[in-house]
Amino acid sequence: MQIPLSRIEYDYIIEAFLQELPPLLLQSGVLFYMVPSGSYTIKNSKLYFQVLPEFIGKKTSVFFDHKKRSIVFHTAVYADVGSCYVTLPDIAYRYDPEKQPQNNVFAEIHIPDNPPITAQEHEHFPLDSIIHTDLHLPPFTDFLPSAYQTAAQFTAEKTVTQNIFPLFLYRLHEFEQQTFMMFNPYTSSGLYMLFVDSKILICGCRDRYAVSIGKRQSLRFVLHFPHRTIHSKGHSLFSHFLPKSNCAVLGFVFEDLFEEDKRFLYERVYHEKYNPLSF
């Protein structure tokens, strides 16, 4: 949920922002870019940073942290001589993910010769929110396991470099920071949907789930959303066991989605118009 800041809140938060120059997280479509603190400058209400060809001319959401609250404003990235910039708008929002009703969204994963497995949306990890917790994300090369590299190579439009990375990697980073919350002693089992778009489905689970699904195994999926059900074939792409957590992450790839289903899934998570020419 995006709650507009009052004028007093806006003036106070932007003044603190200009003094502190916190790390920024830029999101445009499938891609994120992290702008570390101290790597951008501000002049005449414009934020200047390094050239980002993937973002130039595109609508962009800019996230930053203010006293452990996520703030976002919406703008566009423009090219300048040797740099890019965004303009500070006159409105910003508190970004608060809404808790989701139980079983609001779920996926059936059909494994050959086995009962289907159901993955649910977690109430504290809503699928249609861009971010949930930590804005201070390290460069992906510092935390990216080989399984995630496989998924990034499979799904990214271009090679992922430096601080530019697809949204699903940020979701995985968030999940790794809060497995204790999603799998506490009272919810010690289950499979949860961490991310779904027009290409992939990623789930988190206790590690015993992961051993039952083989890599590259052919599967069927039924995705249940309010007022929409999507059927697809696909296969498992990776399984990754998280150290010291007894948890794992499973990645799946869709293979034959209808174009309208691709549109629905893309726009639900990225909050922008789907362009089939980009895929």
N, C-alpha and C positions, 0 to 999 in steps of 0.2 A: 504494500500500500504506500502511495506517495502522498504525503500530507504537506500542503504548501506552508512555508514559513510565513509568520506575520511580518510586517515591515520592521518591527523592533527586533524580532528574532533574526531576520535576514541581515540587518545592519550589524548586529552584534557578532553573528557567526562569520560574516564576510570580513569584518575587521580583524577577528582572530585568525582567519584564514590567511589574510594578507601579511600578518605578522609572523605566522608560524611556517607558512609554505609546506603543508603536510604532503605526504605521498599521495599521488592521484592514481585512480584506476579509470582508464578510458575504455568504453565499450561501444562498439559499432558492429551490429550484426553478430556474426559468429566469433569475432575476435575481441580480445582484451589486450590492452597495453598498459603496463605499469610505468608511471613516471615517478622515479624516486624523489624524495625531498632534496631540494638543492639543485636539481637538474633542470629546473625551469625558472624563467624570470617573468615578472609582471610589469607592464607599462601601459598606461592609459586603458586600464580594464581589459587588457589582452594578456593571455598566458602564452609565452613562447617556449617551445621545446624542440627537440630534434626532428628532422624530417621523417614523416611517416607516410610513405606513398599509399599504403593500404587504407588510410583513414581520410586522405585529402578529399574534400568535397562531400563528405558523408555526414549524415546526422550522427551525433555522438553524445552519449551520456557520460558525465564526469562524476565519479564518486570520490568522496574523501571522508575522513573521520573527524568528528568534533565531539570531544569528551565521551568517547565510546558510543557515539551515535552516528549512523551512516547518513550522510547528506549527499544529495545528487542534484545536479542541474543539467539541462539539456541545451546543446549548442551544435555547432558544426566545426569541422577542422578545415582551416584554410592554409594555403601555401604562402610562404614569404621567402625572401632571399636567404637561402641557407637554413631555413627553419620552417616550422609550422606554428600556428597559433589558434587558440579558441578565444572567443569573447565571453566575458562574464555577463550573463543575462541578469535581468532585474528580478528574477524569481528563482527560488531554489526550494527543495523539498526534503523533509525527513523521509528516509526510506526504511519502512518497517514491513518485513515479510509477514503476511497474515498466516495465522495457524489455520491449517486445513482440516475440515471434518474428516473423521476416519473413513477410509474406503471411498473417498471422493474420486480418486484416480487409482487404477490398478492395472497390472498387466498379467496375463496368463502366458506362461512360457511352456510350450508343449515339447517335451523331450521324447524321442522315439522309444517305444516299449516301456515307458514310465508314466506315472501319473503327472499331470501338469503341476508346475510350481507357480504360485501366485506372489507377485511382488507388489507391495502397496506403497502409496505415497505416505511419507512420514509427516505427522502434523507439524513438526518443528523444522521441516526441510521442504517447503513448498516448491513444486517444480516450475511454477511460472514466475518465480522471483529471480532476479539477476544475481543478487548476492544475499548472504545470510549473516555472516559473522565478520571474520577477520579481513581488513583491508590491506594489511601489511604483508603482501604476498611476496615471497622471494622470487628471483628469476627462475623460470621453469627448469633451467638446466641444473639448478641446485637441488631439486627434489624429484625430478621426473624419472620414475623407474622405466625399465625397458618395455614393460607391458603398456604403459601410457604412451611411450614413444611410438609404439606400433599403432595405437589408436589415433594419435595425432597425425601420423603419416597417412593413415587410411582416410581420415576425414577432412583434414585441413586443405583449403584451396591452394595454399602455397606452403613452402617449407617454413616451419615455425622457427624463428630466430630471436635471439636476445630476449627482450621482455614482451614479445608479442606471442600470444598463445590463445587457443580456442577456449570458449567458455567452459566446456566440460572439464578442462583441467583445473579451473578455479573451483568448480563444484567438488572435485575429488580432493583438492587441498582442504576445503572446508570440512568435508566428511572426515578426513583423517584427524582433524583437530577436535572432533566432537563425537567420536565413536562411543565414548563413555556415556554420553547422553542418549544416544539412539539405541544402545545395547546395554542398558543398566540391568541389575539383577531382576527387575520386574518385567523387562522386555528382552529376555535373554535369547530369544530365537526370532526367526522371521527374515524375510527378504524385502528390502526397501528400494524403491526407485530413487536414484540420485539425480538422474538426468535423462531426458529423452528429447530428441529432435527429429528431423526428417531423415537422418542417417543412422543414428546409433541410440541404443538404450544401455544405460549403465546402472548397475544395482550394487548395493552394499549388503553384506550378510555376515553371519558367523562363518568361520572358515570351513566348517563341515559341509555347508552348502556347496562351496566351490568345488569340492572334489567330485561331486556327482555330475558335473557338466564338463564334458571334454572339449578341448580347444578345437575350433573349426567344425564342431558338430552341427549338423543341419537341424534347424528348429522351426517351429511355427509360433507366431505371437498373436495374441488378441489384446489390444490396448483399449481399455475402457475409460472414457471421459464422460462428463455430464453431457447428455444429448448426442454422443457420438461414439461409435465403436469402430476400431480400425483393425483389419486383418493383414498380416504380412508373413512372408517366409523370410528366412535369414539364417545366420549361424553365429555361434559363439566366437568371439574374437580374442579375448584374453581373460585370464584370472590372475589376480595379484593379491598376495597375502601380506597384510600390514604387520610390520614387526611389533612385538610386545602388545598386541591388542586382541588376538584370537579372532580377528575380523578379516574380511577379504572384499575385494572389489571385482565384479564380473562385468565384462563388456560384450555387447552383442551388436550385430550389424543387420540392418534391414536390406532386403534385396529386391522386392517387387511392390513397393508402395504405389498406390495410385497418386496422380499428380495433386489432386485436391487434398488427399491425406498428407502429402508432403507439405503443402501450403499450410494446412491447419497446424501441424506439429512445429513447423518453423516459426510461424507468427506467434504461437502460444508462448514460446520461450524467449525469442529474441525481440518481440514487440516492434517489429518492423515488417514492411511488405515483403513477401516472398518473391524472388525473381528467379524463375527456372533457368534463365540464361547464365546465372552465376554458378550453376551446379552441373 
